[in-house]
Amino acid sequence: MLDIKIKNQLIEVVGQNRYLDRKEELACFSYDAFIKEAMPDAVVFVQTADEVARILKVASEHKVPVTGRGAGTSVCGAPIPVKNGIVLCFSKMDKIIEINTADRYIVVEPGVVNADIQNALAPSGFFYPPDPGSMNTSTIGGNIAQNAGGPRCLKYGVTMDYILGMEVVLASGKIVKFGSKNIKDVTGYKLCSLFCGSEGTLGLVTQVILKVLPIPETVKTMLVTFGKLDHTARAVSDIIGSGILPAAMELMDKMTVNAIEDSSHLGLDRKAEGTLLIEIDGVKEACEKEMDNIIERVKKQGALDIQYAQTPEDRERLWTARRSAYGVFAKLAPDILSEDVTVPVSKVPVMIKRINKIGERHGLKIGVLAHAGDGNMHPLIPADRNNKEEWVRVEKAFDEIFHAAAELDGTLSGEHGIGLAKSDYLPLVMNKDTIELMSRIKHAVDPDNILNPGKFV
Ligand SMILES: Cc1cc2nc3c(=O)[nH]c(=O)nc-3n(C[C@H](O)[C@H](O)[C@H](O)COP(=O)(O)OP(=O)(O)OC[C@H]3O[C@@H](n4cnc5c(N)ncnc54)[C@H](O)[C@@H]3O)c2cc1C
């Protein structure tokens, strides 16, 4: 519980209506989509950068931890307030401040939901490329803090590639601004890169300028099935290795497709061991040529069937199937552990074999869902954390998956971040001096360690 003096100082900033500290209210902010929980002492809903600054001044004065929160969809425990303190919730800072397609940027507050940006831009023929599976819920502040990706990041890149400028409140309560509304800006350190992906441990984002792109003239979507998962993975590395760059190339194994069909009856082939959802976009003639090239290559790798999306509704049906995967897995068992390792794309077939072997060795069913074109894989294990013996096997399997990814020159996260889930594994992909450098940066901007303490730094 917070000291009454601190409570009163916080209420002075946000008012009684935007301050919560009843146990049943706090419980709603104690978890995300990972498997751990921790209760905050208070939750405040902010509306302006000035309020964020004043709250951080109070928190710094009393050395109270502050954890930012968007929609709480993180799957790595990033917004869980493990050291208690204040959860600072951005859901009411949800304004789109400016849309400027002539100069190709938008300015938004951090609580804006990703899909609301897409919907606001569409009438003017523009889009914001990063499209996490959680886009209908997750906020741009959370996307920035986790450097979120999504299916079309294969061609277009992740959140960081679209940040032109930011306003950030530091632990001291100082408001800093960097970057600008210019597509080209190499003035000083690239601080946007430092704060993006920092999981709320360096500062709290209160405004952001994002680059936007014109919607491509043509989009073509197809679903290809294979009799063997191995063939599916080989088709992925063949297409990417040939120099074709699809907008998205999503791989689903048999377990994933069956989980989707059980829940949504979308007409996917339950018998296929591997399914690829491939999308290309751009100028019509170029798309047609690329499509022919892809068809030739998937046939060479043993494709069983190719389905084309004939209408926008068809395309939506295929994407609904893919986007629902995480949710339908969650229905298979009381808990679901989803991971996010990445390997160089030529090593996708080997990594999938390693994941399958790990599953067999531990008697676990591991679903494989992947943004396969960029080597980003989400092995998913439905399990029950109350079954202690099973849970030990689940943890051992993930431990081996992280080691396998590191051995294949891969990395621990392609988009979900580190949070609580993977901080112990950092030494697999970073040496001691690099980890220490991150700690020094953290200490320089947050000397009392009040911002999201207990996470990866
Ligand atoms: C079904 C499902 C599908 C998903 N698909 C994808 C996917 O395809 N790609 C992907 O990358 N992720 C995906 N995720 C993970 C998750 O949605 C992303 O990490 C997302 O970016 C989190 O946004 P959020 O608003 O929910 O943030 P939260 O979960 O609330 O917070 C995440 C982190 O951001 C920090 N934070 C929040 N707001 C701010 C701020 N204003 N300033 C500083 N720090 C802040 C928090 O402290 C925390 O560390 C998925 C999750 C689910 C449940």
The ligand as an SDF file (V2000), in Angstrom:
LIG
                    3D

 53 58  0  0  0  0  0  0  0  0999 V2000
   -3.1450  -12.4870  -29.4040 C   0  0  0  0  0  0  0  0  0  0  0  0
   -1.8420  -11.7600  -29.3790 C   0  0  0  0  0  0  0  0  0  0  0  0
   -1.1500  -11.5650  -30.5630 C   0  0  0  0  0  0  0  0  0  0  0  0
    0.0610  -10.8710  -30.5620 C   0  0  0  0  0  0  0  0  0  0  0  0
    0.7060  -10.7010  -31.7330 N   0  0  0  0  0  0  0  0  0  0  0  0
    1.8520   -9.9870  -31.7650 C   0  0  0  0  0  0  0  0  0  0  0  0
    2.5440   -9.7830  -32.9930 C   0  0  0  0  0  0  0  0  0  0  0  0
    2.1430  -10.2490  -34.0690 O   0  0  0  0  0  0  0  0  0  0  0  0
    3.6740   -9.0380  -32.9570 N   0  0  0  0  0  0  0  0  0  0  0  0
    4.1630   -8.5080  -31.7990 C   0  0  0  0  0  0  0  0  0  0  0  0
    5.1850   -7.8230  -31.8490 O   0  0  0  0  0  0  0  0  0  0  0  0
    3.5340   -8.7120  -30.6100 N   0  0  0  0  0  0  0  0  0  0  0  0
    2.4010   -9.4200  -30.5730 C   0  0  0  0  0  0  0  0  0  0  0  0
    1.7720   -9.6280  -29.3770 N   0  0  0  0  0  0  0  0  0  0  0  0
    2.3520   -9.0830  -28.1240 C   0  0  0  0  0  0  0  0  0  0  0  0
    1.8070   -7.6950  -27.7040 C   0  0  0  0  0  0  0  0  0  0  0  0
    0.5530   -7.4590  -28.2630 O   0  0  0  0  0  0  0  0  0  0  0  0
    2.7680   -6.5880  -28.1010 C   0  0  0  0  0  0  0  0  0  0  0  0
    3.9600   -6.6940  -27.3500 O   0  0  0  0  0  0  0  0  0  0  0  0
    2.2180   -5.1550  -27.9430 C   0  0  0  0  0  0  0  0  0  0  0  0
    3.1580   -4.2720  -28.5030 O   0  0  0  0  0  0  0  0  0  0  0  0
    1.9470   -4.7570  -26.4970 C   0  0  0  0  0  0  0  0  0  0  0  0
    1.1640   -3.5600  -26.5130 O   0  0  0  0  0  0  0  0  0  0  0  0
    0.2360   -3.1690  -25.2630 P   0  0  0  0  0  0  0  0  0  0  0  0
   -0.4100   -1.8700  -25.5590 O   0  0  0  0  0  0  0  0  0  0  0  0
   -0.6630   -4.2820  -24.9180 O   0  0  0  0  0  0  0  0  0  0  0  0
    1.3590   -2.9540  -24.1610 O   0  0  0  0  0  0  0  0  0  0  0  0
    1.4280   -3.5510  -22.6800 P   0  0  0  0  0  0  0  0  0  0  0  0
    1.3640   -5.0370  -22.7340 O   0  0  0  0  0  0  0  0  0  0  0  0
    0.4690   -2.8590  -21.8030 O   0  0  0  0  0  0  0  0  0  0  0  0
    2.8910   -3.1160  -22.2560 O   0  0  0  0  0  0  0  0  0  0  0  0
    4.0260   -3.6180  -22.9230 C   0  0  0  0  0  0  0  0  0  0  0  0
    5.2520   -2.8490  -22.4480 C   0  0  0  0  0  0  0  0  0  0  0  0
    5.1470   -1.5120  -22.8870 O   0  0  0  0  0  0  0  0  0  0  0  0
    5.3660   -0.6080  -21.8100 C   0  0  0  0  0  0  0  0  0  0  0  0
    4.6020    0.5910  -22.1190 N   0  0  0  0  0  0  0  0  0  0  0  0
    3.2900    0.6890  -22.4070 C   0  0  0  0  0  0  0  0  0  0  0  0
    2.9890    1.9600  -22.7330 N   0  0  0  0  0  0  0  0  0  0  0  0
    4.1320    2.6750  -22.6520 C   0  0  0  0  0  0  0  0  0  0  0  0
    4.4800    4.0280  -22.8620 C   0  0  0  0  0  0  0  0  0  0  0  0
    3.5780    4.9350  -23.2410 N   0  0  0  0  0  0  0  0  0  0  0  0
    5.7720    4.4190  -22.6800 N   0  0  0  0  0  0  0  0  0  0  0  0
    6.7230    3.5180  -22.3120 C   0  0  0  0  0  0  0  0  0  0  0  0
    6.4390    2.2090  -22.0860 N   0  0  0  0  0  0  0  0  0  0  0  0
    5.1670    1.7960  -22.2580 C   0  0  0  0  0  0  0  0  0  0  0  0
    4.9310   -1.3930  -20.5760 C   0  0  0  0  0  0  0  0  0  0  0  0
    5.5450   -0.8990  -19.4050 O   0  0  0  0  0  0  0  0  0  0  0  0
    5.4230   -2.7800  -20.9310 C   0  0  0  0  0  0  0  0  0  0  0  0
    6.7860   -2.8900  -20.6160 O   0  0  0  0  0  0  0  0  0  0  0  0
    0.5790  -10.3520  -29.3410 C   0  0  0  0  0  0  0  0  0  0  0  0
   -0.1300  -10.5480  -28.1570 C   0  0  0  0  0  0  0  0  0  0  0  0
   -1.3210  -11.2410  -28.1680 C   0  0  0  0  0  0  0  0  0  0  0  0
   -2.0380  -11.4220  -26.8740 C   0  0  0  0  0  0  0  0  0  0  0  0
  1  2  1  0
  2  3  1  0
  2 52  2  0
  3  4  2  0
  4  5  1  0
  4 50  1  0
  5  6  2  0
  6  7  1  0
  6 13  1  0
  7  8  2  0
  7  9  1  0
  9 10  1  0
 10 11  2  0
 10 12  1  0
 12 13  2  0
 13 14  1  0
 14 15  1  0
 14 50  1  0
 15 16  1  0
 16 17  1  0
 16 18  1  0
 18 19  1  0
 18 20  1  0
 20 21  1  0
 20 22  1  0
 22 23  1  0
 23 24  1  0
 24 25  2  0
 24 26  1  0
 24 27  1  0
 27 28  1  0
 28 29  2  0
 28 30  1  0
 28 31  1  0
 31 32  1  0
 32 33  1  0
 33 34  1  0
 33 48  1  0
 34 35  1  0
 35 36  1  0
 35 46  1  0
 36 37  1  0
 36 45  1  0
 37 38  2  0
 38 39  1  0
 39 40  1  0
 39 45  2  0
 40 41  1  0
 40 42  2  0
 42 43  1  0
 43 44  2  0
 44 45  1  0
 46 47  1  0
 46 48  1  0
 48 49  1  0
 50 51  2  0
 51 52  1  0
 52 53  1  0
M  END
$$$$
